[in-house]
Amino acid sequence: MVSYRLHIKPPEGSSFVYDGPNSPVVLGRAPTSDLVVADQFLSRHHVRVAPHANGLVIEDLQSRNGTFVNGHRINGAATVKHGDMIQISETVIRVDTNLFDISDDGAPITNENMIIKPASDLVRTQEFKTSEAWRSDHVLRGYVERLELLNEIHEALGQSMSLSSLLQLILDRVFHLLQPQQAVIFLKDADGSYSKAAKRTQQGLPDDVPLSQSLITEVAEKGMAALVFDLATDKRFSASESIQTAGIRSLMASPLQDDLGSLGFIVLSSKVVKRQFTEQDMALLASLASVAALKIRNAALSEEAAIRRALEQELSLARTIQVMLIPDQLPDLKGYDIVAHNAPSRAVSGDYYEAVTRKNGEECVFMVADVSGKGVAASLLTASLEALSASPIEDGLSPYQICEKLSRLLIKRTSADRYATMFLMTLSRDSGVLTFANAGHNPALLIRADGRVEPLERTGLPIGLLPIHTYTEVQKQLELGDFVLIYTDGLTEARNVHGDEFEMEKLIDVCVQHRAEEAADIGDAIEAALQDFVGDTPFDDDRTYIIIKRDPVPPVP
């Protein structure tokens, strides 16, 4: 039996729904978790979720990046309720506890108190088949009212209106003709769940419409219209205190569907002393829903297209601004060959690099950063890093000092789930001494002219992860013919059609094989090897690198 439902949106891939049992489950990235989520920044066992009388209890299992409920970080356990939003690393979870399943197999319970019929059949059978029907003034008036309603909805199809306006029009006509005490329109979300898109409620009724999950399945997914004559005698709803208090007795629902599938459904409820719905009402609602579905589809598509155009314009502007932040030319450092590359996997990138000289050209600073997340939010964080790093670099701070200052500044300006890995290095032009600090970043590769490889490992945590953190730095000697490759994980974690990663070993092999070539040729060789490995599989992460090679022959004074 389903106890609760979690609507889960991971940082990559499609959203999905998890129906939780009546027992605790552990969520994390490790295969040993009860619920495994593909989020590289999750802890192996991040949180525990358990049903509770007052909702759900979520317990942070001393995760690395914390657990947030409605934007607030929790310590230990906290109770969450229907509609709450949980964020763990880059994964967002919406809690749904508004489930009323009775049968374990989810099958509908049809009896003398309930009628469930295909909505399409109800629409077809609404035509009068004998002239006897026209002799009844009551039936004739009802039929005329039905035609008036459908005609009004049809006229709305020719009007230009927003989706929200259309939904309100539908509710207006439903209240006028069927006289419910409550009407709610649910539309289907991208993750397959259903959420309220419009509602109208008379005073004194509860905000939540009474529904069982199996009834939703029958109406929304199977295209059935449903009518419950008396909720007080139906075991699906009789245990609901809010329903009993409000006196809701009669319920009616119909799907909103077209040839392309389910769009959602509409639900009406009423107090029996005011209005008890009939089979004729159910057929009328089915006809209305059938006509409205087409307009809802068109209105939704129109709004989506407008939003998409606006988003594309915003992304184009964001990319233009981001390109302006990336150095348009690299330092001309005598005795060194330098090349850099940035390829976003989306319109904007979460990677950033910097290469700038200081101390009258005697020293060059190189920085490669990879911020958490993707898309616009990540690009905004890269812009912040560029702005925040400019001053400490110009002031002549050493790599570890820059990392410490950047971390303090970033954590003051962003939420706890926003941070960046960074490799920061200074290079003395004359001596070839390089000094680096690695803030949780991939190890840069120092490739010696004789083929030896020295990974430049981490010397501290990612930037902005903790309020106070001390970084260290390491010095190396860049000899004639040696080069350094600083890169983001978009290179090593590029996947082929089988899901295999390129990995550091292949990157090292390419570097060693082409170590005697110029920096640009080494970069081309890396790109070619990556493309050959992934084939037609699109890159799902940004790819950025800087190559700094010391000339094999000392420059002429």
C-alpha positions as a printed NumPy array, in Angstrom:
array([[  0.   ,   0.   ,   0.   ],
       [  1.339,   3.448,  -0.977],
       [  1.956,   5.647,   2.065],
       [  3.323,   8.764,   0.345],
       [  4.694,   9.923,  -2.972],
       [  7.904,  11.808,  -3.796],
       [  8.195,  13.764,  -7.045],
       [ 11.945,  13.766,  -7.667],
       [ 13.845,  16.07 , -10.055],
       [ 17.533,  15.093, -10.244],
       [ 20.123,  17.519, -11.706],
       [ 20.31 ,  15.456, -14.887],
       [ 17.854,  13.201, -16.662],
       [ 14.079,  13.028, -16.359],
       [ 11.988,  13.612, -13.263],
       [ 10.376,  10.561, -11.724],
       [  7.874,   9.566,  -9.055],
       [  8.646,   7.327,  -6.088],
       [  5.77 ,   5.703,  -4.174],
       [  6.977,   5.168,  -0.631],
       [  6.066,   2.181,   1.564],
       [  4.967,   2.223,   5.211],
       [  8.56 ,   1.655,   6.319],
       [ 11.67 ,   3.877,   6.394],
       [ 13.775,   4.207,   3.238],
       [ 17.262,   5.638,   2.76 ],
       [ 17.978,   7.897,  -0.202],
       [ 21.463,   8.518,  -1.597],
       [ 23.824,   7.938,  -4.489],
       [ 25.193,   4.593,  -3.289],
       [ 23.78 ,   1.39 ,  -4.815],
       [ 23.106,   0.187,  -1.252],
       [ 20.522,   2.964,  -0.727],
       [ 16.842,   2.008,  -0.903],
       [ 16.291,   4.828,  -3.406],
       [ 19.286,   5.655,  -5.61 ],
       [ 19.413,   9.129,  -7.224],
       [ 21.935,  10.075,  -9.914],
       [ 23.401,  13.159,  -8.245],
       [ 27.178,  13.142,  -7.899],
       [ 27.115,  15.593,  -4.991],
       [ 24.765,  13.5  ,  -2.834],
       [ 26.243,  11.587,   0.058],
       [ 26.244,   7.834,  -0.285],
       [ 23.415,   7.623,   2.26 ],
       [ 22.048,  11.156,   2.364],
       [ 18.629,  11.108,   4.08 ],
       [ 16.156,   8.703,   5.662],
       [ 12.432,   9.132,   4.988],
       [  9.824,   7.507,   7.235],
       [  6.004,   7.765,   7.398],
       [  4.616,   9.471,  10.49 ],
       [  1.184,  10.231,  11.891],
       [  1.681,  13.931,  11.139],
       [  3.176,  13.443,   7.67 ],
       [  6.701,  12.316,   6.892],
       [  9.87 ,  12.491,   8.937],
       [ 13.02 ,  13.249,   6.973],
       [ 16.357,  12.75 ,   8.701],
       [ 19.67 ,  14.059,   7.409],
       [ 22.241,  11.272,   7.796],
       [ 25.162,  13.638,   8.412],
       [ 25.356,  14.344,   4.684],
       [ 28.206,  16.334,   3.231],
       [ 26.105,  19.049,   1.582],
       [ 23.12 ,  19.127,   3.925],
       [ 19.345,  18.796,   3.553],
       [ 16.981,  21.753,   3.038],
       [ 13.219,  21.864,   3.627],
       [ 11.46 ,  24.809,   1.983],
       [ 14.824,  26.571,   1.743],
       [ 15.866,  26.035,   5.382],
       [ 18.659,  23.658,   6.333],
       [ 17.674,  21.008,   8.874],
       [ 19.818,  19.47 ,  11.554],
       [ 18.894,  15.878,  12.262],
       [ 15.225,  15.044,  11.698],
       [ 12.27 ,  17.202,  10.678],
       [  8.608,  16.604,   9.853],
       [  7.478,  17.44 ,   6.323],
       [  3.943,  17.617,   5.002],
       [  2.061,  17.64 ,   1.738],
       [  3.475,  20.171,  -0.73 ],
       [  6.797,  20.73 ,   1.065],
       [  9.925,  21.047,  -1.071],
       [ 13.086,  19.191,  -0.086],
       [ 16.495,  19.928,  -1.629],
       [ 19.425,  17.566,  -1.263],
       [ 22.468,  18.762,  -3.171],
       [ 21.121,  19.545,  -6.666],
       [ 18.097,  17.239,  -6.392],
       [ 14.671,  18.732,  -5.652],
       [ 11.854,  16.635,  -4.13 ],
       [  8.19 ,  17.573,  -3.759],
       [  6.268,  15.727,  -1.041],
       [  2.817,  14.322,  -1.803],
       [  0.928,  12.79 ,   1.13 ],
       [ -2.546,  13.504,  -0.222],
       [ -3.191,   9.855,  -1.164],
       [ -6.249,   7.865,  -0.196],
       [ -5.703,   4.399,  -1.699],
       [ -7.86 ,   1.639,  -0.257],
       [ -7.219,  -1.354,  -2.496],
       [ -3.627,  -2.589,  -2.6  ],
       [ -3.813,  -3.323,  -6.321],
       [ -5.052,   0.168,  -7.108],
       [ -8.177,  -1.134,  -8.843],
       [-11.33 ,   1.01 ,  -8.705],
       [-14.188,  -0.054,  -6.47 ],
       [-17.461,   0.172,  -8.419],
       [-20.756,  -0.368,  -6.604],
       [-24.226,   1.081,  -6.271],
       [-22.712,   4.232,  -4.788],
       [-20.356,   4.856,  -7.713],
       [-20.585,   4.959, -11.507],
       [-17.482,   4.821, -13.688],
       [-17.911,   4.966, -17.466],
       [-15.662,   5.788, -20.421],
       [-15.937,   9.536, -21.005],
       [-15.919,   9.055, -24.769],
       [-19.01 ,   6.839, -24.531],
       [-20.825,   9.467, -22.481],
       [-20.102,  12.138, -25.08 ],
       [-21.449,   9.983, -27.916],
       [-24.625,   8.909, -26.098],
       [-25.704,  12.463, -25.278],
       [-27.536,  12.805, -28.602],
       [-31.304,  12.316, -28.451],
       [-32.37 ,   9.198, -30.279],
       [-36.205,   9.529, -30.274],
       [-38.623,  12.354, -30.669],
       [-40.129,  11.44 , -27.273],
       [-37.321,  13.282, -25.574],
       [-38.398,  16.558, -27.106],
       [-41.814,  16.291, -25.469],
       [-40.294,  16.832, -22.022],
       [-39.72 ,  20.499, -21.233],
       [-37.25 ,  19.572, -18.493],
       [-35.134,  17.432, -20.823],
       [-35.373,  20.008, -23.597],
       [-34.22 ,  22.829, -21.294],
       [-31.337,  20.704, -20.099],
       [-30.321,  19.906, -23.648],
       [-30.501,  23.582, -24.679],
       [-28.391,  24.574, -21.693],
       [-25.872,  21.93 , -22.647],
       [-25.7  ,  23.268, -26.202],
       [-25.297,  26.814, -24.91 ],
       [-22.43 ,  25.77 , -22.686],
       [-20.66 ,  23.82 , -25.41 ],
       [-21.222,  26.639, -27.889],
       [-19.656,  29.126, -25.489],
       [-16.629,  26.895, -25.023],
       [-16.408,  26.454, -28.791],
       [-16.469,  30.226, -29.235],
       [-13.644,  30.465, -26.723],
       [-11.612,  28.22 , -29.008],
       [-11.527,  31.041, -31.53 ],
       [-10.397,  33.621, -28.995],
       [ -6.854,  34.413, -27.995],
       [ -6.567,  33.949, -24.259],
       [ -4.116,  32.678, -21.726],
       [ -4.358,  29.235, -20.211],
       [ -5.321,  30.639, -16.808],
       [ -8.119,  32.714, -18.37 ],
       [ -9.453,  29.686, -20.197],
       [ -9.487,  27.609, -17.029],
       [-11.4  ,  30.322, -15.204],
       [-13.93 ,  30.452, -18.066],
       [-14.481,  26.735, -17.748],
       [-15.018,  27.066, -13.999],
       [-17.453,  29.963, -14.571],
       [-19.655,  27.874, -16.834],
       [-19.386,  24.775, -14.635],
       [-20.627,  26.708, -11.611],
       [-23.422,  28.304, -13.624],
       [-24.784,  25.059, -15.042],
       [-23.876,  22.252, -12.612],
       [-23.905,  24.312,  -9.395],
       [-21.191,  22.513,  -7.416],
       [-19.852,  23.804,  -4.125],
       [-16.314,  23.147,  -5.317],
       [-14.621,  22.684,  -8.702],
       [-10.937,  21.971,  -9.301],
       [ -8.995,  21.509, -12.541],
       [ -5.855,  19.382, -12.318],
       [ -3.29 ,  19.462, -15.131],
       [ -0.55 ,  16.971, -15.789],
       [  2.997,  18.004, -14.866],
       [  6.153,  17.117, -16.752],
       [  6.968,  14.366, -14.235],
       [  3.587,  12.659, -14.77 ],
       [  1.987,  13.89 , -11.564],
       [ -1.074,  16.136, -11.374],
       [ -1.299,  19.524,  -9.699],
       [ -4.054,  22.089,  -9.219],
       [ -4.189,  24.557, -12.096],
       [ -7.456,  26.317, -11.182],
       [-10.133,  26.014,  -8.504],
       [-13.249,  27.643,  -7.166],
       [-14.668,  26.905,  -3.732],
       [-17.687,  28.205,  -1.883],
       [-17.087,  29.443,   1.62 ],
       [-16.992,  26.792,   4.326],
       [-15.543,  23.949,   2.232],
       [-12.006,  22.559,   2.659],
       [ -9.286,  23.713,   0.317],
       [ -8.304,  20.181,  -0.779],
       [-10.668,  18.275,  -3.026],
       [-11.337,  14.699,  -1.805],
       [ -9.658,  12.208,  -4.119],
       [ -8.268,   8.701,  -3.996],
       [ -5.182,   7.824,  -5.992],
       [ -6.944,   4.934,  -7.74 ],
       [ -9.761,   7.3  ,  -8.75 ],
       [ -7.17 ,   9.672, -10.238],
       [ -5.725,   6.761, -12.194],
       [ -9.132,   5.777, -13.548],
       [-10.13 ,   9.301, -14.551],
       [ -6.864,  10.881, -15.674],
       [ -5.016,   7.932, -17.16 ],
       [ -7.796,   5.597, -18.316],
       [-10.202,   8.25 , -19.571],
       [-13.105,   7.295, -17.325],
       [-15.767,   9.67 , -15.985],
       [-16.711,   8.971, -12.362],
       [-19.656,   9.815, -10.137],
       [-19.825,   9.133,  -6.372],
       [-23.331,   9.666,  -5.019],
       [-22.521,   9.681,  -1.297],
       [-18.951,   9.995,  -0.043],
       [-20.063,   9.362,   3.537],
       [-20.915,   5.748,   2.692],
       [-17.883,   5.105,   0.471],
       [-14.932,   3.61 ,   2.332],
       [-12.51 ,   5.511,   0.113],
       [-13.556,   8.813,   1.682],
       [-15.557,   8.158,   4.851],
       [-12.443,   8.286,   7.071],
       [-11.605,  11.831,   5.974],
       [-12.366,  14.208,   8.84 ],
       [-12.299,  17.295,   6.587],
       [-14.894,  15.777,   4.264],
       [-17.17 ,  14.824,   7.122],
       [-16.838,  18.26 ,   8.746],
       [-17.599,  20.068,   5.503],
       [-20.529,  17.802,   4.704],
       [-19.307,  17.018,   1.19 ],
       [-21.359,  14.116,  -0.125],
       [-21.46 ,  14.017,  -3.938],
       [-18.4  ,  13.991,  -6.216],
       [-18.005,  13.95 ,  -9.992],
       [-14.889,  13.817, -12.17 ],
       [-14.088,  13.712, -15.881],
       [-10.839,  13.493, -17.827],
       [ -9.372,  16.267, -19.964],
       [ -7.982,  14.335, -22.882],
       [ -7.495,  14.553, -26.62 ],
       [ -5.963,  12.383, -29.287],
       [ -2.483,  13.072, -27.876],
       [ -3.323,  11.758, -24.416],
       [ -4.244,  12.954, -20.95 ],
       [ -4.019,  16.631, -20.089],
       [ -5.542,  16.301, -16.649],
       [ -9.027,  16.131, -15.165],
       [-11.767,  18.219, -13.578],
       [-13.45 ,  17.369, -10.266],
       [-16.692,  18.736,  -8.821],
       [-18.033,  18.21 ,  -5.303],
       [-21.221,  19.223,  -3.533],
       [-23.11 ,  18.998,  -0.255],
       [-25.989,  16.591,  -0.745],
       [-28.454,  19.024,   0.837],
       [-27.578,  21.529,  -1.884],
       [-26.948,  19.399,  -4.955],
       [-26.544,  15.709,  -5.67 ],
       [-25.   ,  15.047,  -9.043],
       [-26.706,  12.746, -11.532],
       [-25.645,  10.602, -14.48 ],
       [-26.888,  13.357, -16.795],
       [-24.61 ,  15.811, -14.985],
       [-21.704,  13.424, -15.447],
       [-22.395,  13.191, -19.173],
       [-22.618,  16.968, -19.418],
       [-19.301,  17.357, -17.601],
       [-17.708,  14.81 , -19.937],
       [-18.875,  16.785, -22.983],
       [-17.534,  20.023, -21.56 ],
       [-14.202,  18.421, -20.722],
       [-13.925,  16.961, -24.211],
       [-14.424,  20.359, -25.833],
       [-12.16 ,  22.161, -23.34 ],
       [ -9.257,  19.734, -23.751],
       [ -8.413,  20.953, -27.255],
       [ -8.265,  24.601, -26.193],
       [ -6.248,  23.744, -23.089],
       [ -3.746,  21.906, -25.252],
       [ -3.484,  24.825, -27.678],
       [ -3.251,  27.432, -24.906],
       [ -0.577,  25.441, -23.093],
       [  1.435,  24.954, -26.269],
       [  1.14 ,  28.655, -27.097],
       [  2.354,  29.672, -23.641],
       [  5.156,  27.127, -23.749],
       [  6.275,  28.487, -27.116],
       [  6.264,  32.062, -25.798],
       [  8.197,  31.029, -22.692],
       [ 10.643,  29.074, -24.819],
       [ 11.271,  32.073, -27.079],
       [ 11.835,  34.322, -24.087],
       [ 14.134,  31.753, -22.492],
       [ 16.126,  31.353, -25.679],
       [ 16.598,  35.111, -25.815],
       [ 17.711,  35.175, -22.177],
       [ 20.109,  32.28 , -22.748],
       [ 21.547,  33.97 , -25.801],
       [ 22.14 ,  37.139, -23.803],
       [ 23.602,  35.144, -20.904],
       [ 25.993,  33.349, -23.244],
       [ 27.039,  36.654, -24.837],
       [ 27.812,  38.107, -21.409],
       [ 29.646,  34.956, -20.349],
       [ 31.787,  34.927, -23.488],
       [ 32.736,  38.525, -22.715],
       [ 33.943,  37.436, -19.26 ],
       [ 36.195,  34.71 , -20.668],
       [ 39.573,  36.157, -21.762],
       [ 39.468,  37.052, -25.464],
       [ 43.2  ,  36.583, -25.688],
       [ 45.819,  34.74 , -23.684],
       [ 48.984,  36.257, -22.212],
       [ 51.989,  36.397, -24.516],
       [ 54.474,  34.859, -22.127],
       [ 57.946,  34.66 , -23.605],
       [ 59.278,  31.12 , -23.489],
       [ 55.822,  29.529, -23.067],
       [ 53.094,  28.229, -25.352],
       [ 49.563,  28.68 , -23.959],
       [ 46.173,  27.545, -25.276],
       [ 42.715,  27.477, -23.643],
       [ 39.312,  26.076, -24.609],
       [ 35.741,  26.28 , -23.271],
       [ 32.865,  24.255, -24.768],
       [ 29.494,  24.47 , -22.959],
       [ 27.209,  21.443, -23.062],
       [ 24.237,  23.828, -22.96 ],
       [ 23.642,  27.42 , -24.035],
       [ 25.647,  28.658, -21.057],
       [ 28.505,  27.128, -19.139],
       [ 29.241,  26.39 , -15.498],
       [ 32.977,  26.343, -16.244],
       [ 35.272,  29.343, -16.187],
       [ 38.945,  29.982, -16.838],
       [ 41.25 ,  32.941, -16.345],
       [ 44.789,  33.677, -17.474],
       [ 46.299,  37.022, -16.513],
       [ 49.768,  38.428, -15.954],
       [ 50.789,  40.493, -12.948],
       [ 53.92 ,  41.905, -11.292],
       [ 54.892,  43.706, -14.504],
       [ 54.552,  40.528, -16.537],
       [ 56.959,  38.514, -14.394],
       [ 54.204,  36.207, -13.157],
       [ 51.103,  34.699, -14.73 ],
       [ 48.004,  33.488, -12.871],
       [ 45.952,  30.621, -14.269],
       [ 42.542,  29.636, -12.885],
       [ 40.031,  26.965, -13.941],
       [ 36.742,  26.655, -12.023],
       [ 33.746,  24.325, -12.225],
       [ 30.692,  25.524, -10.301],
       [ 27.947,  23.301,  -8.897],
       [ 24.87 ,  22.871, -11.064],
       [ 24.28 ,  23.605, -14.718],
       [ 22.581,  26.131, -16.936],
       [ 21.804,  29.744, -16.09 ],
       [ 22.219,  29.364, -12.312],
       [ 25.708,  27.936, -12.812],
       [ 26.635,  30.665, -15.296],
       [ 25.621,  33.341, -12.77 ],
       [ 27.936,  31.778, -10.222],
       [ 30.828,  31.787, -12.7  ],
       [ 30.225,  35.506, -13.228],
       [ 30.415,  36.007,  -9.456],
       [ 33.707,  34.107,  -9.311],
       [ 35.157,  36.263, -12.082],
       [ 34.216,  39.442, -10.257],
       [ 35.318,  38.248,  -6.814],
       [ 38.676,  36.909,  -7.994],
       [ 39.803,  40.011,  -9.861],
       [ 40.88 ,  42.001,  -6.805],
       [ 42.896,  39.322,  -4.918],
       [ 44.655,  38.36 ,  -8.144],
       [ 45.609,  41.962,  -8.876],
       [ 46.679,  42.482,  -5.257],
       [ 49.341,  39.799,  -5.703],
       [ 47.959,  37.23 ,  -3.254],
       [ 49.329,  33.716,  -3.473],
       [ 47.09 ,  30.835,  -4.698],
       [ 46.129,  29.562,  -1.231],
       [ 45.317,  33.104,  -0.046],
       [ 43.12 ,  33.715,  -3.096],
       [ 41.238,  30.463,  -2.449],
       [ 40.622,  31.347,   1.188],
       [ 39.386,  34.839,   0.342],
       [ 37.187,  33.64 ,  -2.511],
       [ 35.637,  30.977,  -0.293],
       [ 34.738,  33.506,   2.407],
       [ 33.282,  35.959,  -0.098],
       [ 31.312,  33.33 ,  -2.001],
       [ 29.69 ,  31.733,   1.024],
       [ 28.423,  35.155,   2.146],
       [ 26.733,  35.731,  -1.2  ],
       [ 25.261,  32.338,  -2.066],
       [ 23.28 ,  29.494,  -0.514],
       [ 25.025,  26.478,   0.994],
       [ 24.365,  24.321,  -2.072],
       [ 26.32 ,  26.689,  -4.332],
       [ 30.06 ,  26.185,  -4.475],
       [ 32.848,  25.641,  -6.979],
       [ 35.871,  23.47 ,  -7.452],
       [ 38.917,  25.426,  -8.563],
       [ 42.514,  24.957,  -9.631],
       [ 44.594,  28.118,  -9.182],
       [ 48.225,  28.368, -10.24 ],
       [ 50.884,  31.036, -10.557],
       [ 53.83 ,  30.653, -12.916],
       [ 57.092,  32.568, -12.579],
       [ 58.134,  33.462, -16.101],
       [ 61.885,  33.406, -15.641],
       [ 62.346,  30.506, -13.213],
       [ 59.521,  28.243, -14.405],
       [ 58.401,  27.697, -10.806],
       [ 54.687,  27.049, -10.56 ],
       [ 52.758,  27.362,  -7.299],
       [ 49.276,  25.876,  -7.105],
       [ 46.295,  25.381,  -4.799],
       [ 43.689,  22.792,  -5.743],
       [ 40.277,  23.511,  -4.176],
       [ 38.503,  20.181,  -4.6  ],
       [ 39.196,  20.161,  -8.344],
       [ 40.348,  17.411, -10.674],
       [ 44.099,  16.933, -10.385],
       [ 45.88 ,  18.959, -13.051],
       [ 48.473,  16.98 , -15.003],
       [ 52.151,  17.938, -15.117],
       [ 53.531,  16.105, -18.152],
       [ 57.316,  15.934, -18.21 ],
       [ 59.224,  16.085, -21.452],
       [ 60.443,  12.51 , -20.855],
       [ 56.856,  11.196, -20.467],
       [ 56.599,  11.121, -16.689],
       [ 53.256,  12.275, -15.278],
       [ 52.74 ,  14.105, -11.987],
       [ 49.105,  14.701, -10.909],
       [ 48.69 ,  17.968,  -9.025],
       [ 46.293,  16.779,  -6.323],
       [ 43.821,  18.597,  -4.087],
       [ 45.047,  20.896,  -1.347],
       [ 41.65 ,  21.881,   0.083],
       [ 37.859,  21.701,  -0.176],
       [ 35.759,  23.342,  -2.908],
       [ 35.345,  27.119,  -2.782],
       [ 32.319,  28.267,  -0.763],
       [ 31.603,  24.902,   0.833],
       [ 32.493,  25.822,   4.443],
       [ 32.482,  29.222,   6.195],
       [ 36.048,  28.762,   7.401],
       [ 38.605,  26.557,   5.663],
       [ 42.381,  26.677,   5.325],
       [ 44.072,  25.923,   2.018],
       [ 47.671,  24.944,   1.325],
       [ 49.765,  25.33 ,  -1.783],
       [ 52.479,  23.303,  -3.503],
       [ 55.415,  24.294,  -5.704],
       [ 56.713,  22.461,  -8.768],
       [ 59.422,  23.203, -11.296],
       [ 58.31 ,  23.411, -14.925],
       [ 61.329,  22.323, -16.928],
       [ 62.022,  22.899, -20.616],
       [ 59.575,  20.85 , -22.73 ],
       [ 57.2  ,  20.175, -19.809],
       [ 53.549,  21.209, -19.895],
       [ 50.625,  21.485, -17.494],
       [ 47.026,  20.564, -18.37 ],
       [ 44.364,  22.146, -16.143],
       [ 40.874,  20.821, -16.987],
       [ 37.327,  20.266, -15.739],
       [ 35.646,  16.902, -15.266],
       [ 33.695,  17.349, -18.503],
       [ 36.723,  15.751, -20.164],
       [ 37.291,  12.729, -17.947],
       [ 33.561,  12.064, -17.347],
       [ 32.483,  12.266, -20.987],
       [ 30.423,   9.139, -21.734],
       [ 30.007,   6.974, -24.805],
       [ 26.877,   5.156, -25.933],
       [ 27.555,   2.347, -23.429],
       [ 27.784,   4.754, -20.496],
       [ 31.55 ,   4.284, -20.101],
       [ 33.588,   7.335, -19.049],
       [ 36.667,   8.645, -20.846],
       [ 38.519,   8.709, -17.503],
       [ 41.888,  10.175, -16.569],
       [ 43.936,   7.239, -17.862],
       [ 42.873,   7.908, -21.466],
       [ 43.528,  11.622, -21.012],
       [ 47.027,  10.9  , -19.719],
       [ 47.719,   8.562, -22.649],
       [ 46.816,  11.281, -25.154],
       [ 48.945,  13.856, -23.343],
       [ 51.987,  11.611, -23.129],
       [ 51.662,  10.526, -26.752],
       [ 51.537,  14.138, -28.012],
       [ 53.82 ,  15.729, -25.392],
       [ 56.416,  16.868, -27.952],
       [ 53.852,  18.866, -29.972],
       [ 52.766,  22.466, -29.583],
       [ 50.061,  23.346, -27.064],
       [ 47.367,  23.868, -29.723],
       [ 48.13 ,  20.477, -31.289],
       [ 47.931,  18.787, -27.879],
       [ 44.511,  20.4  , -27.377],
       [ 43.35 ,  19.242, -30.809],
       [ 44.508,  15.709, -30.012],
       [ 42.522,  15.733, -26.757],
       [ 39.375,  16.955, -28.55 ],
       [ 39.784,  14.35 , -31.3  ],
       [ 40.231,  11.53 , -28.777],
       [ 37.153,  12.659, -26.866],
       [ 35.009,  12.884, -29.99 ],
       [ 36.191,   9.49 , -31.181],
       [ 35.311,   8.013, -27.778],
       [ 31.805,   9.468, -27.373],
       [ 30.798,   9.094, -31.022],
       [ 27.269,  10.451, -31.543],
       [ 26.576,  10.675, -27.809],
       [ 26.129,  14.342, -26.852],
       [ 28.38 ,  15.762, -24.154],
       [ 26.383,  16.212, -20.95 ],
       [ 28.891,  18.468, -19.185],
       [ 30.948,  21.527, -20.024],
       [ 34.546,  20.968, -21.193],
       [ 37.25 ,  23.458, -20.306],
       [ 41.03 ,  23.27 , -20.244],
       [ 44.204,  25.337, -20.273],
       [ 47.537,  24.   , -21.544],
       [ 50.726,  25.796, -20.469],
       [ 53.841,  24.416, -22.15 ],
       [ 57.376,  25.588, -21.58 ],
       [ 59.341,  25.801, -24.792],
       [ 61.857,  22.954, -25.179],
       [ 64.516,  25.498, -26.144],
       [ 65.143,  28.526, -23.891],
       [ 64.158,  31.854, -25.431],
       [ 66.825,  34.086, -26.88 ],
       [ 67.518,  36.969, -24.453]])
